[in-house]
Each structure stands twice: as C-alpha cells, then as structure tokens.
Amino acid sequence: MASEYDILFEPFKVKHMMLRNRIVCPPMVTNRGITTDDGIEWYRRIANGGVGLVIVEATQTARIGEDIKVDGLKRLVEAVKAEGAAIAIQLFMSPVDGRNNPNAFTIEDIRLSIDRFKRAAAVCKEAGFDGVEPHGAHGFLLNQFFSPKSNRRTDEYGGSIENRMRLALEIANAIRSEIGGEMILLYRHTPKESNGYTIDESLTLCQNLIKAGVDVLDISPASENRPGDLAEPFKRALNVPVIAVGMMGIHERAVEALREGRADLIAIGRGLIADPQWVQKTIEGRLGEIIACRYCNEGCFGNLRSGKPVECIQHKGSKQ
Ligand SMILES: Cc1cc2nc3c(=O)[nH]c(=O)nc-3n(C[C@H](O)[C@H](O)[C@H](O)COP(=O)(O)O)c2cc1C
C-alpha cells in the first residue's frame, strides 16, 4: 500500500553499491567496543531494523589493525551484511603522543596521521567494509585543521584555505589510493560559520574533497530551521550524494528533506537508539509501535559522556 513515507524507502545507488533505502545509521559511539559480542550485536540489531547503510562509530585510526583487529572487524561486517545493510566505518584522527591540536602537531605528526588513515582504510577494506568516513566534523582534530579559529599554523597547513584544507585532501587522496575505485569514501563535515569558516569555504573544501576521491558528503549537524538545511547548499552545488542529519527520526522532517531535494540520504541517530526497528515498523505501517526518541539525551549523549554503554532510557533493560 502506498504511503507518504515511501520516498524514504526508495533504493539508492552509490557507485556500484545499491542501498536498499535512504535511511542511514550515522556514526554513534556506543561505549560497547565495535568488535566485542555486545558491540557486534548492537550493530546487527540496527541493521536488522532495516536501514540501508550503517556507519560504525568514530574509531581511532591508531587502533585499527592494532587492538581492534581485522578478524573482529570481519565479524562485525558479516553480522551487518547478513541483515541486508551496507556498512561503512568512521575513522577518527588520533592524537600523537598526547599532541591533540593543529598547533602542537609537527610535520612528522601530520605524515604519521595521514599514514594511519591509509593503513586503517586498508584494514577496513580487508575486513570487507563497503566504505570509510574520515571524521572531519564537530570540532575534532581534523576539523580543527580547517578552522582558522583553532589552526594558527604558519606553514603549508595553516593560513589560507588551500593550506587549511591540505590535510583533509591529503587524507582523502591517501585513502583513495589505498582502497582503489570500488570502496566508498565518505567525509563528514560541519558547515557552521560559528566554527570560523564560511559556507563558501566549506563548499570549496567539499568540492576539492570530491576531486580527491570522496563519493558521499555527510553534512552534520543540520540546523533546526528546516530539516537538512545545512546539507542543502552541498546538494545543490555538488554532484555527489549528500547525507542530512539532525532530528530526522521525526518522520515528517525526513520526508520533507528528501521531497524538497535538500539531501539524498537521511541519517537517524538517536531515533535508532530509541528504536532500531524504526524503518521496519514504518514500512509495515506500525507507526504507533515505534518507540519515539524524546530527545532527552540521557541514555545516549549522557551515557556517551559518562563512559557507560549507550542505551535509550526508555528501554529500561528490555530487549528492544
Ligand atoms: C551517543 C551518540 C554518539 C555519537 N557519536 C558520534 C560519532 O562517533 N561520530 C560522529 O560524527 N557523530 C556522533 N554522534 C552524532 C550523531 O552521528 C548525529 O549526528 C547526531 O546524533 C544528530 O542526529 P540525531 O538528531 O538523529 O540524533 C553521536 C551521537 C550520539 C547520540
């Protein structure tokens, strides 16, 4: 039976990869480990709920292939793929010997960091991931290199926009040369003027990232004005799929962002923590059975910060 939500469930092709629908689980640190039984079961449940693409949480590049081993990653990938979802993983730029801001980084630290992204991507490829996503958003280290507010370097990695985006482009190029043409390269970016750069600068960054091999832009966070309004300029100006995120677990917001052409894919974060079966229940018209996120931020962001396993407080120990 046709429904107003059908637009969310149209398949979508990214290069050779066919996603079964437009819903993406965005990267969300779970505090469960990604190769533990608990962590793998978490991601299996999300995939079982029907999303098209799961992006596994921010994971330190320095850990991939070290304590996070390829065999564990293979188990994670197999569990998610067996449920019919595609799987990517977000790669988080690690500090070097405690140095964790652009100004403290030596040129050797930068070289090492690029190499870590490259190696991490190689391990992820071996494990069978469909894609990798450098975390260039939310004011973390890689994002800091792009922001003149945090990056005061006077060498070729600071100052002009060419210099501030150099690291991101070198990382994208390094990953692309490592993974070949098939695997999907995503990039998460926050286009916020309060970060010290303009939307035009964000567009220039993303345009150049695409030239360097990025296939999908993950634009986060969306502002509260209209769903996906921060994704829209990227969708309009650039010829790659764009993911919008931000309270899209409210059906009308997700539909509006797609229908009005502000994005190609919709990421639902806290809404999937509240109810991993969001997609399946919507497809089956069981909307009243969805455990709707109340955006109270207790079990998700609260537990994230206190180091406890992330879990919606509405579950209260039940198996959802
Ligand atoms: C518990 C939790 C962990 C998160 N971890 C990450 C992360 O690892 N990487 C990232 O880019 N964003 C992270 N986010 C942000 C989400 O990916 C998403 O952008 C945000 O929750 C907004 O979407 P929502 O309104 O649908 O929840 C996290 C959010 C939550 C709630």
The ligand as an ORCA input file, in Angstrom:
! r2SCAN-3c Opt
* xyz 0 1
  C      25.528      8.532     21.665
  C      25.984      9.326     20.468
  C      27.246      9.127     19.938
  C      27.680      9.844     18.819
  N      28.897      9.554     18.271
  C      29.263     10.157     17.105
  C      30.433      9.751     16.416
  O      31.108      8.792     16.791
  N      30.775     10.423     15.297
  C      30.024     11.453     14.796
  O      30.367     12.029     13.774
  N      28.858     11.815     15.404
  C      28.460     11.176     16.516
  N      27.246     11.471     17.082
  C      26.340     12.403     16.381
  C      25.361     11.606     15.502
  O      26.037     10.938     14.458
  C      24.303     12.511     14.884
  O      24.937     13.403     14.009
  C      23.538     13.291     15.937
  O      23.096     12.429     16.972
  C      22.312     14.021     15.337
  O      21.407     13.108     14.790
  P      20.033     12.739     15.570
  O      19.328     14.031     15.831
  O      19.278     11.870     14.597
  O      20.403     12.053     16.830
  C      26.819     10.784     18.219
  C      25.547     10.989     18.761
  C      25.120     10.260     19.860
  C      23.724     10.454     20.383
*
